[in-house]
Amino acid sequence: MKKFNTVKTFSNNSVIEERRFLFEVVGISQQGSNNLDYPIRQSGTSFITVPYSRMNQEMTRINRLGGKIVNITPIGINTPVQAQSLSSSSEKTTNNKPMTQAQEKKEKKEVKVPVNIYRPKNPFMGKCIENYELVAEGGSGTVRHLTFDLSDGDLHYLEGQSIGIIPPGEDEKGKPHKLRLYSIASTRHGDNLDDKTVSLCVRQLEYQNEEGETVQGVCSTYLCNLEEGADVAITGPVGKEMLLPDDEDATIVMLATGTGIAPFRAFLWRMFKERELNPDYQFKGLAWLVFGIPYTQNILYKEELEKMAEEYSDNFRLTYAISREQKTDDGGKMYVQSRVSEYADELFELIQKPNTHVYMCGLKGMEPPISETFTAEAEKRGMNWDEMRKQMKKEHRWHVEVY
């Protein structure tokens, strides 16, 4: 993987809407003053995000540090500005017209995010057309892939959203069961690529209560045992937290455990399996999935994931964290946070790029140890993870959905 230096993003609350530019800089040395918040190396490429009002000032600083700007790109636009050299005075460079007169790529039509098309009082009645097991023989538990027919209604959705399922029957108080939310595992086109289905990835919940009795989850058990042809009450869609950015050159880091793979299956299918259906979205960035599971047999969608990783090796990186089979260097179990620590150098360089998004999805127990690992690894590098995470959240680049 190509190595990049750190990214510095300038912000000014009074110019939140001001246009920003991405400077690609080589040859920055440690001479002169350096007001970057993060350390920079003496070689390699640095990416610096600069608002328009600070361009002249930043060019002067880069020149003082012995750097050379090789590319300037308007943020969110794929057409690069002609490379600029700082071997001469910064005044001469700043007067170069192409830098401020870049040809902008035609803006894509904005897609409205659908929310609550169907509500609990008037759910959509879909039909189960597929229900099959995802856990291989010898694995732990039961996880089913379900697909519902939507052709009789107006339910549509985007990757990263969720739908509600209302199980039939009543609870112990004699009231109708409340809906349960499930992350959608299919793209907006559905598994049949006809815009008429939605798919879920559902693990049957089973646990021991305080009396030692085995308790099965109401909705998950209902879904896992649902017969093909059966009706199902669906609400939604809901959610804007986990949406996939439109940027085709973005870096998408996905941290998943178990059925938390659902939204990332939708992401990856859209990126790599539906290119002909999406002429306005041709992914050219990097997608990196770190997938935590207990056993190899529990790798959900294993064959398809590994096929994509092989066919699109320049754009898709697949890393497993198999806790009951793999070991860390110190002999501990391999969890998602273990991989975060192992690849911390690469992850922190990626995170500091302005178009890198990090997603986390799975059981809520995954969030604290991963957060602790990011905090510890940031401290080793002289960074403050809490501040970095807050800034990423502010920039809509940090996405968490745990349950």
FENLINCOR-V455567 format. One record per pair of residues at least 24 apart in sequence whose C-alpha atoms are under 7 Angstrom apart, sorted by the first residue. I is the first residue (numbers start at 1). J is the second residue. D is the distance in Angstrom with one decimal. If there is no record, write none. Layout:
# FENLINCOR-V455567
((I/J/D) (I/J/D))
This chain:
# FENLINCOR-V455567
((4/44/6.7) (4/45/5.5) (4/46/6.2) (4/349/6.4) (5/40/6.5) (5/41/7.0) (5/44/6.8) (5/45/5.7) (5/46/4.6) (5/47/6.9) (5/349/6.4) (6/38/6.9) (6/40/6.6) (6/46/6.0) (6/47/6.6) (6/349/5.8) (6/352/5.8) (7/46/6.5) (7/47/5.0) (7/48/5.0) (7/352/5.0) (7/353/5.6) (8/36/6.5) (8/48/5.0) (8/49/6.0) (9/48/6.4) (9/49/4.8) (9/50/6.5) (10/49/6.6) (10/50/5.9) (10/51/6.9) (18/51/6.5) (18/52/7.0) (19/51/5.9) (19/52/5.9) (20/49/6.7) (20/50/5.5) (20/51/4.1) (20/52/5.7) (20/74/6.2) (20/75/5.6) (21/49/5.7) (21/50/5.3) (21/51/6.2) (21/52/6.9) (21/72/6.5) (21/73/5.5) (21/74/4.4) (21/75/5.3) (22/47/6.6) (22/48/5.7) (22/49/4.6) (22/50/6.3) (22/72/5.5) (22/73/5.1) (22/74/6.2) (22/75/6.2) (23/47/5.6) (23/48/5.1) (23/49/6.3) (23/69/6.6) (23/71/6.0) (23/72/4.7) (23/73/6.7) (24/48/6.7) (24/69/5.8) (24/70/5.7) (24/71/5.0) (24/72/6.3) (25/67/6.4) (25/68/5.5) (25/69/4.4) (25/70/5.9) (26/67/5.7) (26/68/5.4) (26/69/6.5) (27/66/6.5) (27/67/4.7) (27/68/6.2) (28/65/5.7) (28/66/5.5) (28/67/4.2) (29/65/5.7) (29/66/6.1) (30/65/6.6) (31/65/5.5) (32/64/6.5) (32/65/5.8) (56/94/6.2) (59/90/6.2) (60/90/5.6) (63/90/7.0) (76/247/6.9) (77/104/6.4) (77/105/6.0) (78/105/6.6) (79/103/6.6) (79/104/6.4) (79/105/6.4) (114/157/6.0) (114/237/6.7) (115/236/6.1) (115/237/5.2) (115/238/5.1) (116/235/6.9) (116/236/4.2) (116/237/5.3) (116/238/6.0) (117/155/6.5) (117/236/5.6) (117/237/6.6) (118/235/4.8) (118/236/5.2) (119/235/5.2) (119/236/6.3) (120/235/6.1) (123/233/5.6) (123/234/5.4) (123/235/5.2) (124/233/5.7) (124/234/5.1) (124/235/6.3) (125/231/6.2) (125/232/5.5) (125/233/4.8) (125/234/6.2) (126/150/5.7) (126/231/5.6) (126/232/5.2) (126/233/6.4) (126/234/6.8) (127/229/5.8) (127/230/5.6) (127/231/4.5) (127/232/5.9) (128/228/5.0) (128/229/5.2) (128/230/5.5) (128/231/6.3) (128/232/7.0) (129/228/5.0) (129/229/5.8) (130/228/5.8) (131/228/6.7) (134/300/5.8) (134/301/7.0) (135/297/5.9) (135/298/5.1) (135/300/6.6) (136/297/4.8) (136/298/6.5) (137/297/6.7) (138/297/6.4) (139/295/6.2) (139/297/4.7) (139/298/5.5) (140/298/6.7) (142/203/5.7) (142/204/5.8) (143/201/6.8) (143/202/5.4) (143/203/4.1) (143/204/6.3) (144/201/5.8) (144/202/5.3) (144/203/6.4) (144/224/5.9) (145/200/5.8) (145/201/4.8) (145/202/6.5) (146/199/5.4) (146/200/5.3) (146/201/6.5) (147/197/6.5) (147/198/5.6) (147/199/4.2) (147/200/6.5) (148/197/5.4) (148/198/5.4) (148/199/6.3) (149/196/6.1) (149/197/4.7) (149/198/6.9) (150/196/4.9) (150/197/5.1) (151/196/5.0) (156/188/7.0) (157/188/5.7) (157/237/6.1) (158/187/6.7) (158/188/5.2) (159/187/5.4) (159/188/6.2) (159/243/6.1) (159/244/6.6) (159/263/6.5) (159/266/5.7) (159/267/6.4) (160/184/6.7) (160/242/4.7) (160/243/4.7) (160/244/6.6) (160/263/5.0) (161/237/6.4) (161/238/5.7) (161/239/5.0) (161/240/6.6) (161/242/6.7) (161/243/6.8) (162/237/5.6) (162/238/5.4) (162/239/6.3) (163/234/6.7) (163/235/5.7) (163/236/4.9) (163/237/4.7) (163/238/6.3) (164/234/5.5) (164/235/4.7) (164/236/6.0) (165/233/5.9) (165/234/4.9) (165/235/6.4) (166/233/5.4) (166/234/6.5) (167/219/5.5) (167/222/6.7) (180/219/6.9) (183/262/6.0) (183/263/6.1) (184/262/6.1) (184/263/5.9) (185/262/4.2) (185/263/5.2) (185/265/5.8) (185/266/5.2) (186/265/6.8) (186/266/4.6) (187/266/4.8) (187/269/6.8) (187/270/6.2) (201/259/6.0) (201/262/6.0) (202/259/6.6) (203/259/6.7) (241/399/6.0) (242/399/5.8) (248/281/6.3) (248/282/6.0) (248/283/4.4) (248/284/5.6) (248/285/6.2) (249/283/6.4) (249/284/5.1) (249/285/4.0) (250/285/5.0) (250/286/6.7) (250/355/5.1) (250/356/5.8) (251/285/5.5) (251/286/4.7) (251/287/5.9) (251/355/6.3) (251/356/4.5) (251/357/6.2) (252/286/6.2) (252/287/4.7) (252/288/6.2) (252/356/6.0) (252/357/5.1) (252/358/6.1) (253/287/6.0) (253/288/4.9) (253/289/6.1) (253/357/6.2) (253/358/4.7) (253/359/6.1) (254/288/6.1) (254/289/4.7) (254/290/6.1) (254/358/6.0) (254/359/4.8) (254/360/6.0) (255/289/6.2) (255/290/5.0) (255/291/6.2) (255/359/6.0) (255/360/4.7) (255/361/6.4) (256/290/6.3) (256/291/4.9) (256/292/6.0) (256/360/5.9) (256/361/5.1) (256/362/5.7) (257/291/5.8) (257/292/4.5) (257/293/6.1) (257/361/6.8) (257/362/4.9) (257/363/7.0) (258/292/6.5) (258/293/5.8) (258/362/6.4) (259/362/6.4) (260/361/4.6) (260/362/3.9) (284/315/6.7) (285/315/6.0) (286/315/4.5) (286/316/5.9) (287/315/6.0) (287/316/4.8) (287/317/6.2) (288/316/5.8) (288/317/4.6) (288/318/6.0) (289/317/6.3) (289/318/5.1) (289/319/6.1) (290/318/6.3) (290/319/4.7) (290/320/5.7) (290/336/6.6) (291/319/6.3) (291/320/4.9) (291/321/5.9) (291/336/6.8) (292/320/6.0) (292/321/4.5) (292/322/5.9) (292/335/6.1) (292/336/5.4) (293/321/6.3) (293/322/5.1) (293/323/6.4) (294/322/5.2) (294/323/4.8) (294/324/5.2) (295/322/5.7) (295/323/7.0) (295/324/5.9) (295/325/6.4) (296/322/6.7) (337/369/6.4) (337/370/4.8) (337/373/6.2) (341/373/6.5) (341/377/6.8) (344/377/6.7) (356/397/6.7) (357/397/4.4) (357/398/6.0) (358/397/6.2) (358/398/5.1) (358/399/6.1) (359/398/6.2) (359/399/4.7) (359/400/5.8) (360/399/6.3) (360/400/4.8) (360/401/6.2) (361/400/6.1) (361/401/4.9) (361/402/5.3) (362/401/7.0) (362/402/5.0) (362/403/6.5) (363/402/5.3) (363/403/5.1) (364/402/4.6) (364/403/5.1))
